[in-house]
Amino acid sequence: MRTLTRTFVSVSAVAGILVGGLAGTSAAVSGTEVAAKPAAGVQIAAVDNHGLTTTEARYVQCELKANWGYSGALDGQLGTNSWKALQRALAKHWEYTGAIDGIPGPNTNKALQRLLMAGYGYPGPIDGIWGPNSIAAFKRLAAACAASC
């Protein structure tokens, strides 16, 4: 009987510790924890070539450097500054109304699809979803940008 009581007390103690430990993590598990933001002025270096090769992306950067204020490296990595320059071009000519934030989200994609539909064989729809037809047309645009390099 004494062994059974000790086992029961030990199991109860372990269960209590586990429950107490889990209670502290419940906010993170439930998704209510607020994610930390980077300090002001810190840019997160994310590259999204939207299906272009490094060479094709470099051609786009050459065009952005020549006409849209891109001042970064011609490295074929479409990062935040490349996308900001592209968003400036899209805002001027292709109905992009979002923030010039360097993040190629659905609104950036829609404006880019309008550009690609107008001159690079994108068949539609203008839906902000980046698929094979968008990629193929973006590759044609990149080829046209090669003259800027």
C-alpha positions as CSV (number, residue, x, y, z in Angstrom):
1,M,0.0,0.0,0.0
2,R,2.8,2.4,0.9
3,T,4.5,1.8,-2.5
4,L,1.2,2.5,-4.3
5,T,0.8,5.7,-2.4
6,R,4.3,6.8,-3.2
7,T,3.8,6.0,-6.8
8,F,0.5,7.9,-6.9
9,V,2.1,11.0,-5.2
10,S,5.1,10.9,-7.6
11,V,2.8,10.6,-10.7
12,S,0.6,13.5,-9.3
13,A,3.7,15.6,-8.8
14,V,5.0,15.0,-12.3
15,A,1.5,15.7,-13.7
16,G,1.4,18.9,-11.8
17,I,4.7,20.1,-13.0
18,L,3.8,19.3,-16.6
19,V,0.5,21.1,-16.4
20,G,2.1,24.1,-14.8
21,G,4.8,24.1,-17.4
22,L,2.3,23.9,-20.2
23,A,0.2,26.7,-18.7
24,G,3.1,29.0,-19.3
25,T,3.3,28.1,-23.0
26,S,-0.5,28.3,-23.7
27,A,-0.2,31.8,-25.1
28,A,2.4,30.8,-27.7
29,V,0.4,27.7,-28.6
30,S,-2.8,29.6,-29.0
31,G,-1.3,32.1,-31.3
32,T,-1.9,35.1,-29.0
33,E,1.8,35.9,-28.5
34,V,2.9,39.0,-30.4
35,A,5.9,38.4,-32.7
36,A,8.9,40.6,-32.2
37,K,9.5,43.3,-34.9
38,P,12.9,44.2,-36.2
39,A,14.4,47.5,-34.9
40,A,13.7,50.6,-36.9
41,G,15.9,51.0,-39.9
42,V,16.7,47.3,-40.0
43,Q,15.8,45.6,-43.3
44,I,15.1,41.9,-43.6
45,A,17.0,40.6,-46.6
46,A,14.6,38.4,-48.4
47,V,15.1,37.4,-52.0
48,D,12.2,36.5,-54.3
49,N,13.1,36.2,-57.9
50,H,9.5,35.2,-58.8
51,G,10.7,32.4,-61.0
52,L,13.6,34.2,-62.8
53,T,17.1,32.8,-62.9
54,T,19.9,34.9,-61.4
55,T,20.8,36.1,-64.9
56,E,17.2,37.1,-65.8
57,A,16.8,38.9,-62.4
58,R,20.0,40.8,-63.1
59,Y,18.5,42.0,-66.4
60,V,15.5,43.3,-64.5
61,Q,17.8,45.0,-61.9
62,C,19.7,46.8,-64.8
63,E,16.4,48.2,-66.0
64,L,15.4,49.3,-62.5
65,K,18.9,50.9,-62.0
66,A,18.6,52.8,-65.3
67,N,15.1,54.1,-64.7
68,W,13.6,53.5,-61.3
69,G,16.1,54.5,-58.6
70,Y,17.5,51.1,-57.8
71,S,21.0,51.6,-56.3
72,G,21.8,48.1,-55.2
73,A,24.1,45.5,-56.6
74,L,23.4,43.9,-60.0
75,D,23.6,40.5,-58.4
76,G,20.5,38.8,-59.8
77,Q,18.9,38.6,-56.3
78,L,15.5,40.5,-56.3
79,G,15.5,41.6,-52.7
80,T,13.8,44.4,-50.9
81,N,15.4,47.3,-52.8
82,S,14.8,45.7,-56.2
83,W,11.1,45.2,-55.3
84,K,10.8,48.8,-54.0
85,A,12.1,50.1,-57.4
86,L,9.8,47.8,-59.3
87,Q,6.9,48.9,-57.1
88,R,7.7,52.5,-57.9
89,A,7.4,51.7,-61.6
90,L,4.2,49.7,-61.1
91,A,2.7,52.6,-59.1
92,K,3.5,55.1,-61.9
93,H,2.2,53.0,-64.8
94,W,0.3,49.9,-63.7
95,E,-2.1,50.9,-61.0
96,Y,-0.1,49.6,-58.0
97,T,-1.5,51.4,-55.0
98,G,0.1,49.6,-52.1
99,A,3.0,50.6,-50.0
100,I,6.5,50.9,-51.5
101,D,7.8,48.3,-49.0
102,G,9.8,45.9,-51.2
103,I,7.4,43.0,-50.4
104,P,6.0,41.4,-53.5
105,G,2.5,40.5,-52.3
106,P,-0.7,40.0,-54.2
107,N,-1.1,43.8,-55.0
108,T,2.4,43.9,-56.4
109,N,1.7,40.7,-58.4
110,K,-1.6,42.2,-59.8
111,A,0.1,45.3,-61.1
112,L,3.0,43.2,-62.5
113,Q,0.5,41.0,-64.2
114,R,-1.1,44.1,-65.8
115,L,2.3,45.1,-67.2
116,L,3.0,41.5,-68.4
117,M,-0.5,41.3,-70.0
118,A,0.1,44.6,-71.9
119,G,3.4,43.6,-73.5
120,Y,4.8,40.2,-72.6
121,G,2.1,37.7,-73.5
122,Y,0.6,37.1,-70.1
123,P,-2.9,35.7,-70.8
124,G,-4.5,36.5,-67.5
125,P,-6.2,36.5,-65.1
126,I,-5.2,39.6,-63.1
127,D,-5.5,37.8,-59.8
128,G,-2.2,38.3,-57.9
129,I,-1.5,34.6,-57.9
130,W,2.0,33.9,-59.3
131,G,1.8,30.8,-61.5
132,P,3.5,29.4,-64.6
133,N,1.9,31.9,-67.0
134,S,3.1,34.8,-64.8
135,I,6.6,33.3,-64.6
136,A,6.8,32.8,-68.4
137,A,5.7,36.4,-69.1
138,F,8.1,37.7,-66.4
139,K,10.9,35.8,-68.2
140,R,10.0,37.6,-71.5
141,L,10.1,40.9,-69.7
142,A,13.5,40.1,-68.2
143,A,14.8,39.2,-71.7
144,A,13.7,42.6,-73.0
145,C,15.5,44.2,-70.0
146,A,18.8,42.7,-71.1
147,A,19.5,45.6,-73.3
148,S,19.8,47.8,-70.2
149,C,22.8,45.9,-68.9
